[in-house]
Amino acid sequence: MFTIIKREINSFFSSTIGYLVIAVFLVINGLFLWVFSGNFNILDSGFADLSPYFELAPWVLLFLIPAVCMRAFSDEMKMGTMELLLTKPITLKEIVLGKYFGAVILIIIALIPTGLYVFTISELGNPAGNWDVGSTIGSYIGLFFLVMAYTAIGIFASTLSQNQIVAFIIAVFLSFALYYGFEGFASSAFDISNFGMKAHFESVARGVLDTRDLIYFLLLTILFLALTTFKLNKEKSSTTKKGQIAFLVPIIGLVLLIAFGNSLYMRFDLTQDKRFTLSEEAKKIVDQVHSPIVIDVFLKGEFPPEFKRLQNETKQLLDEFAAYNSNIRFAFANPSEKGSEHFLSQFEEYGLIPAQISVVESGKQSTEIIYPWALAHYNGRTVKIPLLKNQLGATSEERVNSSLQNLQYSFADGFKKLATEKSKKVAVLKGNGEYDDRYIADFFSTLRDYYFIAPFTLDSVASNASKTLKALNGFDLIIAAQPTEAFTDAEKYVLDQYIMNGGNSLWLMDATQMHLDPESGNAFAFGKDLNLNDFFFKYGVRINPNLVKDVYSAPIVLATGEEQESQYNKYPWFFSPLSSSANNHPIVANLEAVKFDYASSIDTLPNNIKKTVLLSTSPITKIVGLPFEINFDIEIPNSLQIVNEGPNPNEYNAGEVPLAVLLEGSFTSVFKNRVKPFKLLDGLNNYDDGKASKMVVISDGDVIKNQMQGNRPLELGFDNGTNSFYGNKEFLLNTVNYLLDDSGLINIRTRKIAVPFLDIQKTALERNKWQMLNLLLPLGLLALFGVLFTLYRKRRYTR
């Protein structure tokens, strides 16, 4: 067999045809991947990976491998040397395997120069060396198995005709049919795509080694090698019954594997961030899906590279969900296509807002509308799933990167809404001047998808305090959204004993109040006493009656001019801090900036409670004492001057000021060693030392407030004046999830996906250099190999 392998290699490289075939392969790859603009151009993709190469390679190999294999047996039969070969002391199987492995080695030699592509993306990565090694290795393994299958098909095709061109055409046709044909004829009613090579190659090429995919390629290879042996043996002599059975074994094995192989398999995710491995939390959610979930994904069509990446990653993730639970089914749709008009009514019904993307084609930039959403349908219910995450001041690449981080969470969150039964109860406190329902409508309408939500008034404390406490203890969490009226001692005692009983709480509190002077139009900030100072002080925090000014802040929109001549302009507004956290706590990890308005500082006090600062200001902060006049004619020019010239370090020297604090542990009662406002009845006991519980204190009630457009509440975190999105909603959802020990969604949401980007500036400056390098150096390596091979042959045969 090894003699046949050496003979094939020598024969191939002894002619200029062999070098020409490999050169054409390298030139085509070089042009499409590095020179021609389009979906395959790596330099234009913005990502430091070789996924465009592994998308292109199967189509190029579709012609290269048949060209290498077309003469394997057709030339032997045409020249009459087949009979001579069979007289040698070698079996027919060894001849077939020799021809096969000889061709495989030739293809591998052709692929070796493409290792330069790996070096290129490593050098152009941001930073240099930032590329996914495991994913690339897995992709090359997938390419190797595809080469094995293509080569077996090409070897078989060469037995069907003495004409090499005919053998080439047959090999191309069979390879194309088995690679793409099954997917082309697949439908939602009868999915046969898994019988084709494309589905299995794409699965492996992303960096996931699945034994089902690998065995598929092995059996397909064995099948065509068996067909080759059977064909040659049939021409040589009549085939025995034993030979027929041996021929049928791989065919039966292939069918059985594809039909029943889903039950026993192993998967190895080689990607550095394990992006194609479902988290345990996601699996627990999907385990509760017992009837079909049908998902319509509106990401079909031609997109710029970064959105193409989002499209591919979405499909791959849904493939993972579908592989784990067969009840999950999905289809991609293009709302712009004819016949998709029925989707438009769904967009309006579920509030699916389109996104604008910029498309550059032939040097011209245009804007297109896409719908980066999915709709999941389950047992008569439908939920919308956002695929594109809003990100403040981000480029489209950064938005897509952030969306990739959020993708598994988005789908797991949608599945949880549809398939998980609610169990936890949340009380929204009323009776102390809290926000009207319309200003907190968006957050609680979202929260209602996960938990039971109910208003709870403390007014009944005055008439039957014990009954009120007993009812309150039936809730897992209480939320106080911007109370403005002072709490009585009896109400405080009810809240205190709720916490002592292990209840969790979220407090969104303002320590200031604003009064507008009708004559000057200016606002005056005063301190506000809600009779809760000792309440929070005992638990370990203090909300100070002051205002925080932060240079890192959200803008404010002000009108200049009168009536029709009015103009709206953005100005820096230091009273609206934008707070993000660098700590890795699940509540704030990977979180967008949270917008505050007229927030106060929080002090943490020493006691046995664990305290975690979730959000704080930037280091360039100033604390303003109260009372304070907020004069726009003074504040706006001062803010503009600071933005242009920089802040005075002696003035903005407060450092990072806490704005949201998490407290965890066993709290001590505010009323310990004090006279109780009332005696507990109905079997309730007074606790001076509480059970373990958690609370979050936020020094601004506006964090939970949604803006209004007429009578319609807008999405929490959306600023209608600046058309900007902030992370308020996600922060509060994370907070509630954490307080209710519902950490599964948080863990999925905070999962990091490493997306390697190209260094845009370096790529632009060195573009011509890398184009020439990747186009010409592989050809130079091939030429060098040819020279060395020729010298080796001359030296050997001239002895």
C-alpha positions in Angstrom: 0.0 0.0 0.0 2.8 2.4 0.8 4.4 1.7 -2.6 1.1 2.8 -4.2 1.0 6.0 -2.1 4.6 6.9 -3.1 3.7 6.1 -6.7 0.7 8.4 -6.6 2.6 11.3 -5.1 5.5 11.0 -7.5 3.2 10.8 -10.4 1.2 13.9 -9.3 4.2 16.1 -8.7 6.1 14.8 -11.8 3.8 16.8 -14.0 3.0 20.5 -14.2 -0.7 19.6 -14.0 -0.3 18.8 -10.3 1.3 22.1 -9.5 -1.2 23.9 -11.6 -4.1 22.4 -9.7 -2.7 23.3 -6.3 -1.8 26.8 -7.6 -5.3 27.5 -8.8 -6.6 26.4 -5.4 -4.3 28.8 -3.5 -5.0 31.7 -5.9 -8.8 31.3 -5.6 -8.5 31.2 -1.8 -6.2 34.2 -1.8 -8.3 36.3 -4.0 -11.7 35.6 -2.4 -10.3 35.8 1.2 -8.0 38.8 1.0 -8.5 40.8 -2.2 -12.1 40.6 -3.6 -14.7 42.4 -1.6 -17.6 40.3 -0.5 -18.8 38.0 2.3 -15.6 35.9 2.2 -13.2 38.8 2.6 -11.5 38.4 6.0 -10.0 41.9 6.1 -13.5 43.4 5.6 -15.2 41.1 8.1 -13.7 42.9 11.2 -13.2 39.6 13.0 -9.9 37.9 13.7 -11.1 34.4 12.7 -11.0 32.1 9.7 -14.7 31.4 9.4 -14.9 32.9 5.9 -12.2 30.5 4.8 -14.0 27.5 6.2 -17.2 28.7 4.5 -15.4 29.0 1.2 -13.1 25.9 1.4 -15.8 23.2 0.8 -16.8 24.9 -2.5 -13.2 25.2 -3.7 -12.3 21.7 -2.7 -15.4 20.5 -4.6 -13.4 21.1 -7.7 -9.8 20.6 -6.4 -10.3 17.1 -5.1 -12.0 15.7 -8.2 -9.2 17.2 -10.2 -6.6 15.3 -8.1 -8.6 12.1 -8.1 -9.9 11.9 -11.6 -6.9 10.0 -12.9 -6.7 7.5 -10.0 -8.3 4.6 -11.8 -9.6 6.1 -15.1 -6.0 6.6 -16.3 -5.1 3.0 -15.3 -8.0 1.6 -17.2 -7.4 3.8 -20.2 -3.7 2.9 -20.4 -4.4 -0.8 -19.7 -2.1 -0.9 -16.6 -5.0 -1.9 -14.3 -4.6 -5.6 -15.1 -0.8 -5.3 -14.7 -1.4 -3.7 -11.3 -3.7 -6.5 -10.2 -1.0 -9.0 -10.9 1.3 -7.5 -8.3 1.5 -9.2 -4.9 -1.0 -6.7 -3.4 -4.7 -7.0 -2.7 -7.4 -4.9 -4.4 -8.2 -3.3 -1.0 -4.6 -2.2 -0.6 -4.6 -0.8 -4.1 -7.7 1.2 -3.4 -6.4 2.4 0.0 -3.0 3.3 -1.5 -4.7 5.4 -4.2 -7.0 7.0 -1.6 -4.3 7.9 1.0 -2.1 9.2 -1.8 -4.8 11.6 -2.9 -5.5 12.6 0.8 -1.8 13.4 1.4 -1.7 15.5 -1.8 -4.7 17.6 -0.6 -3.1 18.1 2.8 0.0 19.3 1.1 -2.2 21.8 -0.8 -3.8 22.9 2.5 -0.5 23.5 4.4 0.2 26.9 2.9 -3.1 28.2 4.2 -1.5 28.1 7.7 -0.3 31.5 6.7 -3.9 32.7 7.1 -3.7 31.8 10.8 -0.5 33.9 11.2 -2.2 36.8 9.5 -5.3 37.0 11.7 -3.0 36.5 14.8 -0.9 39.6 13.7 -3.9 41.7 12.8 -5.9 40.8 15.9 -6.8 43.4 18.5 -4.6 43.0 20.4 -2.1 41.0 18.4 -2.4 37.3 19.1 -6.1 37.5 19.9 -7.6 34.6 18.0 -9.5 31.5 19.1 -6.9 28.7 18.8 -9.3 25.9 19.8 -12.0 26.9 17.3 -9.4 27.1 14.5 -8.0 23.7 15.3 -11.5 22.3 15.4 -12.3 23.9 12.0 -9.2 22.3 10.4 -10.2 18.9 11.9 -13.6 19.4 10.2 -11.9 20.3 7.0 -9.8 17.2 7.2 -12.8 14.9 7.6 -14.5 16.7 4.6 -11.4 16.1 2.6 -11.5 12.4 3.5 -15.1 12.1 2.3 -14.6 14.2 -0.9 -11.5 12.1 -1.8 -13.4 8.8 -1.4 -16.1 10.1 -3.7 -13.5 11.2 -6.2 -11.7 7.9 -6.1 -15.0 6.1 -6.7 -15.9 8.4 -9.6 -12.6 7.6 -11.3 -13.7 3.9 -11.6 -16.9 4.8 -13.5 -15.2 6.1 -16.7 -11.9 5.8 -18.6 -12.2 9.4 -19.5 -10.7 11.7 -16.8 -12.9 14.6 -17.7 -16.0 12.5 -17.3 -14.7 11.1 -14.0 -14.1 14.7 -12.9 -17.6 15.8 -13.7 -19.1 12.8 -12.0 -17.1 13.4 -8.8 -18.1 17.1 -8.8 -21.7 16.2 -9.2 -21.7 13.5 -6.5 -19.8 15.7 -4.1 -22.2 18.6 -4.7 -25.2 16.4 -4.3 -24.0 14.9 -1.0 -22.7 18.3 0.3 -25.6 20.6 -0.5 -28.3 18.5 -2.2 -30.0 17.2 1.0 -30.2 20.8 2.4 -31.5 22.1 -0.8 -34.5 19.7 -0.8 -35.1 19.9 3.0 -38.3 21.5 4.2 -39.8 22.3 7.6 -42.1 19.3 7.2 -39.4 16.9 6.2 -35.9 17.9 7.3 -33.4 15.7 5.5 -30.5 18.1 5.8 -28.8 15.9 8.4 -28.2 13.3 5.7 -25.9 15.7 3.8 -22.3 16.7 4.5 -23.0 20.4 4.8 -24.8 20.2 8.1 -22.1 18.0 9.6 -19.2 20.0 8.3 -20.7 23.3 9.6 -21.2 21.7 13.0 -17.5 20.7 13.2 -16.1 23.8 11.4 -17.3 26.1 14.2 -15.0 24.2 16.7 -17.3 21.6 18.1 -16.3 18.0 17.7 -19.4 15.8 17.8 -18.9 12.1 17.5 -22.0 11.9 15.3 -20.5 14.2 12.7 -17.1 12.5 12.8 -18.6 9.0 12.4 -20.8 10.3 9.6 -17.7 11.3 7.6 -15.9 8.1 8.4 -18.9 5.9 7.3 -19.4 8.0 4.2 -15.7 7.6 3.4 -15.9 3.8 4.1 -19.1 3.6 2.0 -17.4 5.1 -1.2 -14.2 3.1 -0.7 -16.3 0.0 -0.4 -18.2 1.0 -3.6 -14.8 1.5 -5.3 -13.6 -1.9 -4.2 -17.0 -3.5 -5.2 -16.9 -1.9 -8.6 -13.3 -3.0 -9.4 -13.9 -6.4 -8.0 -17.1 -6.8 -10.1 -15.1 -6.0 -13.2 -12.4 -8.4 -12.2 -14.7 -11.3 -11.4 -18.1 -12.1 -10.2 -18.8 -10.8 -6.7 -19.3 -13.4 -4.0 -22.2 -13.4 -1.5 -19.7 -12.6 1.2 -18.4 -9.6 -0.7 -22.0 -8.3 -1.2 -22.6 -8.5 2.5 -19.3 -6.7 3.3 -20.4 -4.1 0.8 -23.8 -3.6 2.5 -22.3 -3.1 6.0 -21.2 0.5 5.7 -24.5 1.4 3.9 -26.6 -0.1 6.7 -24.3 1.5 9.3 -24.6 4.9 7.7 -28.4 4.8 7.7 -28.6 3.5 11.3 -26.2 6.2 12.5 -28.0 9.1 11.0 -31.4 7.7 12.0 -30.7 6.6 15.6 -27.4 8.2 16.5 -28.9 11.1 18.5 -29.1 9.0 21.7 -25.4 8.0 22.2 -22.8 10.7 21.3 -20.0 12.8 22.8 -19.3 16.5 22.1 -16.1 18.5 22.6 -16.4 22.2 22.4 -12.9 23.4 21.5 -13.8 27.2 21.5 -11.9 29.1 24.1 -15.1 30.5 25.7 -17.2 27.3 25.3 -19.7 29.4 23.4 -21.4 26.3 21.9 -21.9 24.6 25.2 -25.3 25.3 26.8 -25.0 26.4 30.4 -26.5 24.2 33.1 -29.0 27.0 33.8 -30.2 27.1 30.2 -30.5 23.3 30.1 -32.7 23.4 33.2 -35.0 25.9 31.5 -35.1 23.9 28.3 -35.8 20.7 30.2 -39.2 22.1 31.1 -40.2 22.4 27.4 -42.5 19.3 26.8 -44.3 20.4 23.7 -43.0 22.2 20.5 -41.7 25.7 20.7 -41.6 27.2 17.2 -39.3 30.1 16.7 -39.4 32.6 13.8 -36.1 34.4 13.5 -36.1 37.5 11.3 -32.5 37.5 10.3 -32.6 36.1 6.8 -31.0 38.0 4.0 -27.7 39.6 3.1 -26.1 41.7 5.8 -22.9 43.5 6.6 -20.2 41.2 8.1 -21.0 42.0 11.7 -24.7 41.2 11.3 -23.8 38.2 9.2 -21.9 37.0 12.3 -25.0 37.6 14.5 -27.1 35.7 11.9 -24.6 32.7 12.0 -24.2 32.7 15.8 -28.0 32.8 16.2 -28.4 29.7 14.0 -25.6 27.8 15.7 -27.0 28.5 19.1 -30.5 27.4 18.1 -28.9 24.3 16.6 -27.5 23.6 20.1 -30.9 24.1 21.7 -32.6 21.9 19.1 -30.0 19.2 19.6 -30.6 19.2 23.3 -34.4 19.3 23.1 -36.1 18.2 19.9 -39.2 20.2 20.8 -37.3 23.4 19.9 -37.8 24.1 16.2 -36.8 27.3 14.3 -36.9 28.8 10.9 -35.3 32.0 9.5 -37.5 34.4 7.6 -37.0 37.6 5.7 -39.8 40.1 6.3 -39.0 41.9 3.1 -39.6 38.9 0.9 -42.9 38.5 -0.9 -45.2 36.2 1.0 -44.0 37.4 4.4 -46.5 40.2 4.8 -48.2 38.3 7.6 -45.2 39.0 9.8 -45.8 42.8 9.6 -49.0 42.5 11.7 -47.1 40.5 14.3 -44.4 43.2 14.4 -47.0 45.8 15.3 -48.8 43.6 17.7 -45.7 42.7 19.7 -43.9 46.1 19.4 -40.9 44.8 17.3 -38.9 48.0 16.5 -36.7 47.8 13.4 -33.1 48.8 13.4 -31.2 50.8 10.8 -27.9 49.4 9.4 -25.5 51.0 7.1 -24.5 48.9 4.0 -21.5 49.9 1.9 -21.6 48.5 -1.7 -19.4 49.6 -4.6 -18.1 52.5 -2.5 -21.6 53.8 -1.8 -23.2 53.8 1.6 -26.9 53.2 2.0 -29.3 52.5 4.9 -31.4 49.4 5.3 -34.1 48.4 7.8 -33.8 45.0 9.5 -35.8 43.4 12.3 -33.3 41.8 14.7 -36.0 39.9 16.6 -37.4 36.4 17.0 -40.9 35.3 18.0 -41.3 32.1 20.0 -44.7 30.4 20.0 -45.6 27.8 22.7 -49.0 26.4 23.6 -50.9 29.4 22.2 -48.6 31.9 23.8 -46.0 34.1 22.0 -43.0 36.1 23.4 -40.6 38.4 21.5 -36.9 37.7 21.8 -34.5 40.6 21.1 -31.4 39.6 19.2 -29.7 43.0 18.9 -28.8 44.7 22.2 -29.0 48.4 22.5 -25.7 49.9 23.6 -25.0 53.5 24.4 -22.7 55.3 21.9 -21.5 52.0 20.4 -20.5 51.2 16.9 -22.4 48.5 15.0 -19.6 46.0 15.6 -19.7 46.8 19.4 -23.5 46.4 19.4 -23.2 43.0 17.7 -20.5 41.9 20.0 -22.6 42.9 23.0 -25.5 41.0 21.4 -23.5 37.9 21.0 -22.7 38.0 24.7 -26.5 38.3 25.4 -27.7 35.7 22.8 -28.0 32.6 25.0 -29.7 34.7 27.7 -32.2 36.1 25.3 -33.4 32.7 24.1 -33.2 31.1 27.6 -35.2 34.1 29.0 -37.9 33.7 26.3 -38.1 29.9 26.9 -38.4 30.6 30.7 -41.3 33.0 30.1 -43.1 30.4 28.0 -42.4 27.1 29.8 -41.7 27.9 33.5 -44.4 28.1 36.1 -44.2 31.2 38.3 -43.8 30.6 42.1 -42.2 33.7 43.7 -44.3 36.6 44.9 -43.3 40.3 44.7 -45.1 43.1 46.7 -45.0 46.6 45.3 -45.4 48.9 48.3 -48.1 51.6 48.2 -49.5 54.1 50.6 -46.5 56.4 51.1 -46.6 58.4 47.9 -44.7 55.9 45.8 -44.7 56.3 42.0 -47.9 56.1 40.2 -48.4 52.8 38.3 -47.9 54.4 34.8 -44.3 55.4 35.7 -43.3 51.9 36.7 -45.5 50.1 34.2 -42.7 48.9 31.9 -40.6 47.3 34.6 -43.4 45.5 36.4 -45.0 44.4 33.2 -41.7 42.7 32.3 -41.3 41.3 35.8 -44.8 39.9 35.7 -43.5 37.4 33.1 -41.4 35.7 35.8 -43.1 36.4 39.2 -46.5 37.1 40.7 -46.8 40.9 41.2 -49.2 42.5 43.6 -49.6 46.0 45.1 -49.4 46.1 48.9 -50.6 49.1 50.9 -49.3 49.8 54.3 -52.4 51.9 55.2 -53.9 48.9 56.9 -51.1 49.0 59.5 -53.1 51.6 61.4 -56.2 49.4 61.8 -54.6 45.9 62.0 -50.8 45.9 62.0 -50.4 42.1 62.9 -52.7 41.1 60.0 -50.7 43.4 57.7 -47.4 41.8 58.7 -48.8 38.3 58.3 -50.0 39.1 54.8 -46.6 40.8 54.0 -44.7 37.7 55.1 -46.4 35.8 52.3 -44.3 37.7 49.8 -40.7 36.8 48.8 -39.7 40.4 48.0 -40.9 43.9 48.6 -40.1 46.9 46.3 -40.4 50.5 47.5 -40.3 52.7 44.4 -39.7 56.3 45.3 -41.8 56.9 48.4 -42.4 60.6 49.2 -44.4 60.5 52.4 -42.9 59.6 55.8 -43.3 56.2 57.3 -44.9 55.8 60.7 -43.1 53.8 63.4 -45.8 51.1 63.1 -45.1 50.8 59.4 -41.4 50.7 60.0 -41.9 47.9 62.5 -43.9 45.9 60.1 -41.2 46.3 57.4 -38.5 45.5 60.0 -40.2 42.3 61.1 -40.7 41.3 57.5 -36.9 41.6 57.0 -36.3 39.7 60.3 -38.5 36.9 59.0 -36.1 36.5 56.0 -37.9 38.8 53.6 -35.9 40.4 50.8 -36.3 44.1 49.8 -35.4 46.6 47.1 -35.4 50.2 48.1 -35.3 53.0 45.5 -35.1 56.1 47.7 -34.6 59.8 47.2 -33.1 61.8 50.1 -34.0 65.1 48.3 -37.0 66.8 47.0 -37.3 69.5 44.3 -39.3 72.7 44.4 -39.8 74.8 41.3 -39.7 78.6 41.7 -42.4 79.8 39.3 -40.8 83.3 39.0 -37.3 82.3 38.1 -38.0 78.9 36.7 -35.2 77.5 38.7 -35.4 74.4 40.9 -34.4 74.2 44.6 -33.3 71.0 46.1 -34.0 70.3 49.8 -33.5 67.4 52.0 -36.4 64.9 52.5 -37.1 63.0 55.8 -39.0 59.8 55.3 -38.4 58.7 58.9 -36.2 55.9 57.7 -32.8 57.2 58.6 -32.5 55.0 61.7 -34.0 52.2 59.7 -31.2 52.0 57.1 -28.6 53.1 59.7 -29.2 50.0 61.8 -28.9 47.8 58.7 -25.6 49.4 57.7 -26.1 52.2 55.2 -27.0 55.9 55.1 -28.5 57.9 52.3 -27.2 61.4 52.6 -29.3 64.5 51.9 -27.1 65.8 49.2 -26.7 65.8 45.4 -23.9 64.1 43.3 -22.5 65.9 40.3 -20.5 63.6 37.9 -18.6 64.6 34.8 -19.4 61.2 33.3 -23.1 61.9 32.9 -26.1 61.7 30.5 -26.9 64.8 28.4 -30.0 66.9 28.8 -32.1 68.3 25.9 -33.1 72.0 26.2 -35.1 74.1 23.8 -33.8 77.5 22.6 -35.8 80.0 20.6 -39.6 80.4 20.6 -42.4 78.5 19.0 -41.6 77.4 15.4 -38.1 78.7 15.7 -37.3 76.5 18.7 -34.3 74.3 18.5 -33.5 71.3 20.7 -29.9 70.8 21.7 -28.0 68.4 24.0 -26.0 69.7 26.8 -23.9 68.0 29.5 -25.9 67.6 32.7 -23.8 66.5 35.7 -26.8 65.8 37.9 -27.6 62.7 35.7 -24.7 60.4 36.5 -24.1 57.4 34.3 -23.0 54.6 36.5 -21.4 51.3 35.5 -19.4 48.9 37.6 -16.2 47.1 36.9 -16.8 44.5 39.6 -17.8 41.0 38.6 -20.9 40.7 40.8 -23.7 38.9 38.9 -26.0 41.8 39.2 -23.8 44.3 37.4 -21.4 42.1 35.3 -21.5 43.1 31.6 -24.0 45.8 32.4 -24.6 48.9 30.3 -24.4 52.3 32.1 -27.3 53.0 34.4 -28.8 56.5 34.3 -29.5 58.3 37.6 -31.2 61.7 38.1 -30.4 63.9 41.1 -28.9 61.0 43.0 -27.5 61.2 46.5 -24.4 59.6 48.0 -24.6 56.4 50.1 -22.3 55.7 53.1 -21.7 52.1 54.3 -21.5 51.7 58.0 -19.6 49.0 60.0 -21.6 46.0 61.2 -21.8 42.3 60.6 -23.6 42.6 57.3 -21.8 42.0 54.0 -21.9 45.1 51.8 -21.2 45.2 48.1 -21.2 48.5 46.2 -23.0 47.7 43.0 -23.0 51.0 41.3 -21.0 54.2 41.9 -20.1 57.4 40.2 -16.9 58.0 38.2 -13.8 59.2 40.0 -14.5 62.8 38.7 -17.3 63.6 41.1 -18.5 66.5 43.3 -20.9 66.4 46.2 -23.3 69.3 46.6 -24.8 70.1 50.0 -28.4 71.1 50.4 -30.4 73.3 50.1 -29.1 74.0 46.5 -30.4 76.2 43.7 -30.3 74.5 40.3 -29.9 77.4 37.9 -29.7 76.3 34.2 -28.2 79.6 33.1 -25.3 78.9 35.4 -25.0 75.1 35.3 -25.0 74.6 31.5 -22.2 77.1 30.8 -20.1 75.7 33.7 -20.7 72.1 32.4 -19.7 73.1 28.9 -16.5 74.8 30.2 -15.6 71.7 32.2 -16.2 69.4 29.3 -14.0 71.6 27.0 -11.2 72.5 29.5 -11.4 69.7 32.1 -12.6 69.8 35.7 -10.9 71.5 38.6 -9.3 68.6 40.5 -9.7 70.5 43.8 -13.5 70.8 43.2 -14.3 67.4 41.6 -12.4 65.3 44.2 -15.1 63.2 45.8 -13.9 60.1 44.1 -16.2 57.1 43.3 -19.4 57.7 45.3 -21.7 54.7 46.0 -25.2 55.0 44.5 -26.4 51.4 44.9 -25.4 49.0 47.6 -26.3 45.3 48.2 -26.5 44.1 51.8 -26.5 40.4 52.7 -26.7 38.6 56.0 -28.7 38.3 59.2 -29.9 41.8 60.0 -30.5 43.1 63.6 -33.9 44.6 64.3 -34.2 48.4 64.2 -36.4 48.0 67.3 -34.1 45.8 69.3 -33.9 47.1 72.9 -36.6 49.7 72.0 -40.3 50.0 72.9 -42.3 48.3 70.1 -45.0 50.4 68.4 -47.6 47.6 68.9 -47.8 44.1 70.2 -47.7 41.3 67.6 -50.8 39.0 67.5 -52.1 36.1 65.4 -49.2 33.9 66.5 -46.5 36.2 65.2 -43.3 36.5 67.2 -41.0 39.5 67.6 -37.5 38.9 66.3 -34.6 41.0 67.4 -32.1 39.1 65.2 -33.3 38.1 61.8 -32.9 35.2 59.4 -30.5 35.5 56.5 -31.9 37.9 53.9 -30.8 40.4 51.2 -31.6 44.0 50.4 -30.5 46.5 47.8 -30.6 50.2 48.5 -30.5 52.7 45.6 -30.2 56.4 46.2 -32.5 57.5 43.4 -36.0 56.5 42.7 -35.8 57.7 39.1 -33.8 54.6 38.2 -37.1 52.6 38.0 -39.1 55.4 36.3 -40.0 55.0 32.6 -40.7 58.0 30.4 -44.1 58.5 28.9 -45.2 59.2 25.3 -48.7 60.6 25.6 -50.5 58.0 27.7 -48.1 55.2 26.6 -45.2 54.2 28.9 -41.9 53.8 27.1 -39.4 51.1 27.7 -37.5 51.6 30.9 -34.0 52.9 30.2 -35.0 54.7 27.0 -34.5 58.5 27.0 -37.0 60.0 24.6 -35.1 63.3 24.5 -31.8 61.9 23.4 -33.0 58.6 21.8 -30.5 56.7 24.0 -30.9 53.4 25.8 -29.4 52.8 29.3 -29.0 49.7 31.4 -31.7 50.6 34.1 -34.0 47.8 33.2 -31.4 45.1 33.0 -29.9 46.3 36.3 -33.2 46.1 38.1 -34.1 42.7 36.5 -30.7 41.3 37.7 -31.3 42.8 41.1 -34.7 41.2 41.5 -33.4 37.9 40.2 -30.6 37.9 42.6 -32.7 38.9 45.6 -35.1 36.0 44.8 -32.2 33.6 44.5 -33.2 33.1 40.8 -29.6 33.1 39.8 -30.0 31.0 36.7 -30.8 33.9 34.3 -28.2 36.1 35.9 -25.5 33.4 35.3 -26.5 33.1 31.7 -26.7 36.9 31.2 -23.2 37.5 32.7 -21.5 34.8 30.7 -18.6 36.2 28.7 -18.2 35.4 25.0 -14.8 36.3 23.6 -15.2 37.7 20.1 -11.8 38.4 18.6 -11.8 41.6 16.5 -9.3 42.8 13.9 -7.3 45.9 14.6 -9.1 48.2 12.2 -6.4 50.8 12.0 -3.6 48.3 11.5 -5.7 46.4 8.9 -6.3 49.6 6.9 -2.6 50.6 7.0 -1.2 47.2 6.2 -3.9 46.0 3.9 -1.8 45.8 0.7 1.0 44.1 2.6 -1.2 41.2 3.9 -3.0 40.9 0.5 0.3 40.4 -1.3 1.7 38.1 1.4 -1.3 35.8 1.4 -1.6 35.7 -2.3 2.0 35.3 -3.3 3.8 33.6 -0.4 1.7 30.3 -0.7 2.6 30.2 -4.4 6.2 30.8 -3.5 6.1 27.9 -1.0 4.6 25.7 -3.7 7.3 26.7 -6.1 10.0 26.0 -3.5 8.5 22.6 -2.9 8.5 21.9 -6.6 12.2 22.8 -6.9 13.2 20.7 -3.9 11.1 17.8 -5.1 12.6 17.9 -8.6 16.1 18.1 -7.2 15.3 15.1 -5.0 14.1 13.1 -8.0 17.1 14.0 -10.1 19.5 13.1 -7.3 17.8 9.8 -6.7 17.5 8.6 -10.2 20.9 9.8 -11.5 22.8 7.6 -9.1 
